[in-house]
């Protein structure tokens, strides 16, 4: 009896491979949410604070979920997106800072000083994670 493609795919452990793809999708969505934060700050300003908080909480939830999903995959393979998870996490922090600056909650000088100090610390300590 000839097995169909779907049955063969599932029998080869594809069910667990789905977890890695879901984790990567959550990571990519977090990058998009960082961009949404910046856009909210520049277009809607301070009045969008409740929505910005919701977007940030959603980004944090995706960060909480992507790690366990990726580890649930039984294969040792790594993905480019998974390897850059920390950079995406930093993009969410930059998005939040950008929102706060563009919405007028933080002065541009304070935001840029914070970003410069953080960048210098990363360069000084030669973070390999980023």
C-alpha positions in Angstrom: 0.0 0.0 0.0 1.4 3.4 -1.0 1.4 6.1 1.7 0.4 9.6 0.9 2.8 12.6 1.2 1.1 13.9 4.3 1.4 10.5 6.1 5.1 10.2 5.1 5.7 13.8 6.3 4.1 13.1 9.6 5.9 9.8 10.1 9.3 11.5 9.6 8.7 13.7 12.6 7.2 16.7 10.9 4.8 17.2 13.8 7.8 18.3 15.9 9.3 20.3 13.1 6.2 22.5 13.2 7.3 23.8 16.6 10.5 25.3 15.2 8.5 27.0 12.4 6.0 28.4 15.0 8.8 29.7 17.1 10.4 31.4 14.1 7.0 32.9 13.2 6.6 34.3 16.7 10.1 35.8 16.5 9.4 37.5 13.2 6.1 38.8 14.5 8.0 40.4 17.4 10.2 42.3 15.0 7.0 43.5 13.2 5.6 44.6 16.6 8.7 46.6 17.3 8.0 48.5 14.0 4.4 49.0 15.0 5.5 50.6 18.3 7.7 53.1 16.4 4.9 53.8 13.9 2.4 54.4 16.8 4.7 56.9 18.3 5.2 58.9 15.2 1.6 58.8 14.0 -0.7 58.7 17.0 1.6 60.1 19.7 0.8 60.0 23.4 -2.9 59.2 22.9 -1.9 55.7 21.7 -0.3 54.7 25.0 -2.9 52.0 25.8 -2.5 50.4 22.4 1.3 50.7 22.6 1.2 48.9 26.0 -0.9 46.2 24.5 1.5 45.8 21.6 4.5 45.6 24.0 2.8 43.0 26.1 2.0 41.0 23.0 5.6 41.2 22.0 6.7 39.9 25.5 4.2 37.0 25.3 5.6 36.0 21.9 9.1 36.1 23.5 7.9 33.9 26.3 6.4 31.3 23.9 9.0 31.1 21.2 11.8 29.5 23.3 9.8 26.6 24.7 8.3 26.0 21.2 11.8 25.9 19.6 13.1 23.5 22.3 10.1 21.2 21.8 11.5 20.4 18.3 13.4 17.2 18.7 15.9 17.9 15.9 19.2 19.6 16.6 18.9 21.9 13.6 19.2 25.6 14.1 17.5 28.4 12.1 18.8 31.8 11.2 15.9 33.4 12.8 16.4 31.4 16.0 20.0 32.4 16.1 19.0 36.1 16.0 16.3 35.9 18.7 18.3 38.2 21.0 18.7 40.8 18.2 14.9 40.8 17.7 14.5 41.2 21.5 16.7 44.3 21.3 14.6 45.6 18.5 11.6 45.5 20.7 13.4 47.5 23.3 14.5 50.0 20.6 10.9 50.1 19.4 9.6 50.8 22.9 12.2 53.5 23.3 11.4 54.9 19.9 7.7 55.0 20.8 8.4 56.8 24.1 10.6 59.4 22.3 8.3 60.0 19.3 5.2 60.2 21.5 6.8 62.8 23.7 7.2 60.8 26.9 11.1 60.9 26.7 13.2 63.7 25.3 15.1 62.9 22.1 18.4 63.7 23.9 17.6 61.2 26.7 16.6 58.5 24.2 19.7 59.0 22.1 22.0 59.2 25.1 20.5 55.9 26.4 20.9 54.3 23.0 24.5 55.6 22.7 25.5 54.3 26.1 23.9 50.9 25.4 25.8 50.7 22.1 29.1 51.6 23.7 28.6 49.0 26.4 27.9 46.4 23.7 31.0 47.3 21.8 33.2 47.5 24.9 32.0 44.1 26.2 32.0 42.6 22.7 28.7 40.9 23.1 28.7 37.9 20.8 24.9 37.5 21.3 24.3 40.5 19.1 
